[in-house]
Amino acid sequence: MLARLQDPIVAIATAPGRGAVGIVRASGRDLSALIAAVCGRALSPRVASYGPLRDATGAAIDQGLAIHFPAPHSYTGEDVLELQAHGGPVVLQLLLARCLQALPGARLADPGEFTQRAYLNDKLDLAQAEAVADLIDASTEAAARSAARSLDGAFSAEVGALAERILRLRILVEATLDFPEEEIDFLERADARGQLDAIDAALRATLARARQGALLREGLRVVLAGQPNVGKSSLLNALAGAELAIVTAIPGTTRDRVAETIQIEGVPLHVVDTAGLRGEHEASDEIERIGIGRSWQAIREADAVIVLHDLTRLGDAGYQAADARIAAELPAAVPLLQVYNKRDACGPLPPLPDGAIALSARSGAGLADLRQALLAQAGWQATPEGLFIARARHVDALRRAAGHLQQAQAHARQRDAALDLLAEDLRLAHDALGEISGATSADELLGQIFSRFCIGK
């Protein structure tokens, strides 16, 4: 692995397909031979130079821009060369092949290897490196802005400040353990309890913001479920603001899952419309039976399920019995939102269960209430500007750090405080926070993170 990280690497850094501009990027310890071969002259550092980009015979592959970023003032911390040419696939492949030929020992970059080298060369910490991918993958404006803040180091700085406070407290505890003859009343003079309480409060505030940031990144998977013809497809279309699913009065029109990602206040919601639920013997054919099976699978995998009911059929005993059978089969672990559709066609509203929402997918009445209920179900809280993006592993690390601090508080409150246990709890909390920046990350974790990047990044 270490040997491969010494190799010069080359990759196309723009998306596949045709475009106005395409970029080929190279990184390595010394790119002077590559610059001379492709550009035919030395380049001024960090200045875009226009001219021919040459093949092995000296003929121009294309006219374009070349920018040289000498180490260590580059994205990766190594010498970096970016060649900007017309964005045709053939042109870029020719430039890529020329770079591999002209640069001794060069190879194609692995996914995420440019960013991995930036991390290993201390240009970014691990949370910032992940924010690069999150910024590229952002599905909403709020997610993009939050990822940009994480890339700028806002999240890392906040976690680093917490880790530093824990470390200072840990040093005091360790010093007391090392020099017991001084007979210093550590807990009183250093205000260990007060420091612990303050650190715990700050960490929990960071954890709450990280949960919000993780929600911005991951979104919420919401499944529309219910009997045939209750308006699931109409509701999907209403939420999405587009005709995505076919809507007819014929039961069983939706045979398979139809998914769409929408956003509410910047939070992405992955809404899945499913085939209407009914017994296998009631399905019209094998295709519908398969669709119903997939509906139940989607329900089990959901973060939340909107159980849709038809207000115009509540007086139908058969309909009510079928609803009861569906309710009995719904998984207890999945949060449910009871929604009653066709409000525009039912006259006065009958009594509904507590927390239920009545709406009309056709007219849009009640949709605002449903959107707010979905945000509440997701745990979203109105957050001021400055939120940072976060991942599930960040939230997990913060939770573990908070758990270790709780243990430390318990030991500190004991009459004869067990300082060795207190020191160990502080060490574990500090190590958990270090996982976020990469200070205590395992090689396997690094491999998983960077392998999910695109090739040229």
N, C-alpha and C positions, 0 to 999 in steps of 0.2 A: 504493500500500500504506500509506504513512504517513498519507495523507489519511483512509483508511478507519479507521485506528486512533484517529482523533479523534472518530469517530462514537459517540454513545451506542448501546449494544447491549442487547437484551432477549432472553430465552429462557426456556422451561420447563426447570427444572433437575431435575425428577424423571422417572423412567422412564415411557414411554408406558403407557396403560391406566388402569384404575380403582384407586384406593387411598384410604386414610383421609385422607391429607394430600398436597397437591401444592404445589410451589413455583415461582413465577415470579421470575426474577432480572433486575435491570437494573444496568448499570454505565455511568458517564459522568462528565464533569468536574463537572457541576452537575445534581442531580436534584431541586432544590427545586420546580420546576414540576410534575414528576411526582408528588411526594409530596402537594402541595397538591391536585392534580386527583383522585387516587385515594383519599387518606386524608382530605382535607378539613381538615387541620391539620398543624402542624409536629410532628415526631417527636423525642423525646429520643434522642441518639446511643446506639446499641447496647442499646436497651431495647425489648423486645417489647411492642407496643401493640395491644390488641384493639379491633376496631370494624368498621364496614362498609367494604368495598372497593367504591368507587362507579364507575358508568359515566358517560358524558358528560352524562346528564340529572340526575345526582345520585342516582339509584336504586342500591340496593345490589346488586352482583353476587353477593356472598357476605359472610358475617361471618368475619373471619379475623385473623391476626396480621401486622403490618408491622414490619420492623426496618430502621433506617437506619444504615449504617456510613459515616460521613463520611471522605473522603480525609484523610490517607493511611492511616488505620488500618482497612483493609479487605483483602479477599482480593486484589483487583486493584490496589490502590493508588489507585483512583479512588473517587468516591462510589458506593456500592452500596446498592440497595434490594432486600430480599427480602419477597415477599408469600406468606404461607402460608395456603392456603385448603383447602377440601375437594377431594379428589383426583379429581374427575370430569373427563374430557377436555373436556366442553363448558365447564365453569366455568373451567378453566385457559386454554382458547382465548379466552374472553371477556376474561379478565384480560390475556392477552398482547396482544390487539388493542387494549384500552384503553390499555395502556402505550405501544404504538407510536403511538397517536393523540395521547396527551397529552404526549409527550416530543419536542420539536422535533428533527428530523434523525435520530430513532432508526431503527434497522434490526434485523433478526434477527441474532443472533450467529452467526458461523461456528463450525464444530466446533473446540472447544478454545480459543476466543478469550478467554474469561475467564481461563484459565490462562496463555495467551500474554501477556495484558496484565499479569498478575502477574509474569511473567518480565521483561518489558520495563520494568516499574516497580520492578525490584529487590526484589520481595517473595519471589521464589524464584529459585534458579539453574536451569539447564536439567536437571540430574540430579534435582533435587527436583520440577520440573514433570513430568518423566516418571514419577516415583514416584507422582504423583497418579493417573495412568491405571493404573499397575501395581497400586496398592492397590484400585482399583475392579475390575480384571480378575483379581485373585488367585484362584486355584483351590484353594489349600490354606491351612491356618492358618499354616504356616511362611512361605509366600510373602507372606501378608498382614502378618505381623509384620515381615518383612524390608523390605517396601515402606514400612511405617510408619516404620521406622528411617531409610530413605533420605529420606523426606519430612521427617523431623525434622532432616536435614542430616548424618547420620553418615557417609555415603559422601562427600559433598561436602567435609566437614571433613578426612577422611583424604587425599583427593586434593589438596585445597588445601594441606595441610601438606607433602606431597611436592613440589608445585609451588614452594612457598616455599623449601624447601631447595635445590632446583635453581637457583632464581633467585639466591639468595645466593651460591652457588658461581659462577654465571655472571657476577655482578657483579665478583667478585674476578678472574676470568679477563680480563674486558673491561678492568678497571683496569690490569692488568699489560700488556695490549696497548697501552693508551693512554699509559702512562708507562714505556717500556722503559728510560729513562735511570736509573731508580731501581735497576736491577739487583737487583731482589728475586727471590730464588729462590722463585717462587710455589708450585711443587709441594711443596717441603719445608716452608715456613713455614705455609702454609695447610692442609697435610695434605690436598691435593686428592685424592690416591689414596684415603686413608682415608674422606674424605667421600663420594666416588663409590661406594666399596664399600658403605658404610652405606645410602646412598640406594637403590642397586640392590637390596640385600637387602629393604629396606622396600617398594619398589615391587613386587617379586616376591611378597611376602606379600599385598599388596593385590590383585595380579592373581589369585592363587590363590583368594582369597575372592570376587573378582568373578566368576570362573568358576562358583563354587558358587552365587552369587546369580543368575547368568544361567540356570543349570540350574533353579533354583526358579521362575523366571519362564517359561521356554520349555518346560521338561519334555523328555521323550525320546519320540520316535515309534518304537514297537516294533511290528513286524509278525509275526504268527503264520503260518508257511508250512509246507507239507508236503503229502503225498499225501492224497487223500480218506480220510475216516474214521480219521484218526490221533488225533483228539481235540482239534483246534484250538478248536472252539466250546466244548467242555467246559472247556478250559483258560481261555478268556476268561471264562466264567461263574464259574469257581473264583477267578480273580484279582479279578474285580469283586464277587464275593459276591452275584450276582444272576443270574437266568435271562434273559440278554440275547439269546442266540443259540439257534436251534432245534437240538436235538441228537437225531439218530436214527441208526440203524445203516445207513441208506441212503447209499451214497457220493454225493457231489455235492449234499448237502442245502443247504450254504451256496453261494449263487449270486453274491452280491455282498459287498462289504466291510461289516463290522459293527464300529463303533468305540466305545470307551468309555475315559474318562479315569479312572484310579485314582491313588492316591497311596501311596508307600512311604516312610516316615519323612519325610513332608512334600514329597517330590519327585513332581511330577505325571508320570505315564507315560500316553501316549496309545496304547493298545493297539488294534491293528487285526486282526480276524479276516478271513481271505481265503478265497476258493474253493480247494478242493483242486487241487493241481498235477498235471496229467497231460497227455499228448499231445493235440493237437487232434483226431486221429482217434478218441481214446477218449472224448471228451466226448459226453454223451448228446444234446445239442441245441445250438442256436445261443446260447441264453441262457447255458449253462454255458461255452461257448467265450469269450464276452465276459467272463464273470466271471473266467476264468483269465487273460485278458489284463490285466484290472484288477489281479489279484493280482501279476503281475510288475511292473506299474507301481508299486504300493505298495511292493514289495520294493526297487526302485531308489531310492525316495524316503525309505527308512527310515533312522533313526539306528542301529537294531540290528534283527536278524532272529532270531527264535526258530525254528529249524528243528526241527520236531517229527517224531519217529519212533515207530513202533508196536512195542513190545517183543515183542508176541505174534506178529509176522510177520517177525522177523529171519531165520528159517530159510527163508523163501520166496524162491526165486531171482528170480522175477518182481518181487517187491516190492523186493528189493535192487537189481536192475537199474534200476528206475524211480527209486529214491533216488539212484543214481549219476548218472543223467541230470539230475536236478534239481540235484545238487551241482555238476555241470559248468556249469550255466547261471547259478548264483548270482553276482551281481556281486562281484568281488574287493574292491572299496572299502568294502563294507558289512560291519560286524562281525557275526559269526554266533555264536549260542549253540546248541549241539547239545543237544537235550532229548529224552529217551526216556520216552514215556508208557505208561500201563497197567501200571505196576509191580505193582499189586495182582493182576494176572491172569496173570503170566508165570512164577511160581515163582522159583527161584534166578536172580540177575542174571547175564547173560553178561558177558564182558569188554567194556568200553565205552571209547571214545576218551578221551584225557586231557582233563579239563575238562568232560566231558559230565555232565549231570544226569539222574538217573532219578527219576521222580515218578509220582503217580497223580492225575490231575485229578478223579477221582471221589471218592477218599477224602481228598485233600489232603496226602498224604504227599509230602515233597520240595518243597512249594510255598515253604517258608521259604528253602530253598537257592536256588531260582530267583529269589526277590525280592532276595536279597543279591547274586546274580550280576548282576541287572539294574542295581542300584545301582553295582556295581563297573564295569560296562560304561559307565555314564553318567559315571563319574569322580567320583562322590559320595564325600565323606569325612565322617565324623562331625564336625560343626562345633558348637562351643559357641554359646550364645545370643549374639546381637549381630551375626549375619550381615545384610548389607544386600542389597537387590535390585539387580540390574545387568542391562544389556542387551548384546546382541552388539556394538553400537557402542562401549560402554564397554570391553569386553574388548579389542576391536581397538585402541582408543586406548592402553590400558595396554601392550599388546604392542609397539606401535610406540615408545612411550616407553622401554620396556625395551631395545629394539633400539638406539635412539639412545644410551642410557646405556652399552651394551656397546661401541659405537664410541668413546664418550668415554673409557671405561676403557682401551681399546687405545691411544688417542693419548696418554693421561696416562702410560702405562707406558714409552713410548719414551724413549730416553736424551735426545734433543733434542726435547722435547715440542712438537708443533705446536699452539700455543695457539689459533691462529685456527680450526683444525679442531675443537679441543676446545670452543671457544666456540659454534661452529655446531651441534655435536651437542647441547650443552646447550640451545640455543635450540629446536631441533626437539623435544627431549624435553619441554620446558616447554610448547610450543605444542600437542603431542599431549594433554597432560593438560588444557590449557585447553579442548579440545573437549568434555570431559565436562561441565564446568560451563556451557559456552556462551560462555566468554570469547573463543574463536577460532572460533566456529561460523559457517558460511555461511548466508545467508538461505534457500537451497534446503533445507538440513537442517532449519531451524526450521519451514518450511512442511510438510515431511513429518511431523515429529513431532506438531505440534498438529492437523493435519488428521485424525489418527486418534482424537482425543478425541471424547467425546459432545458434543452441541450445547450443553447447559447448563453445561458445565465449561470 
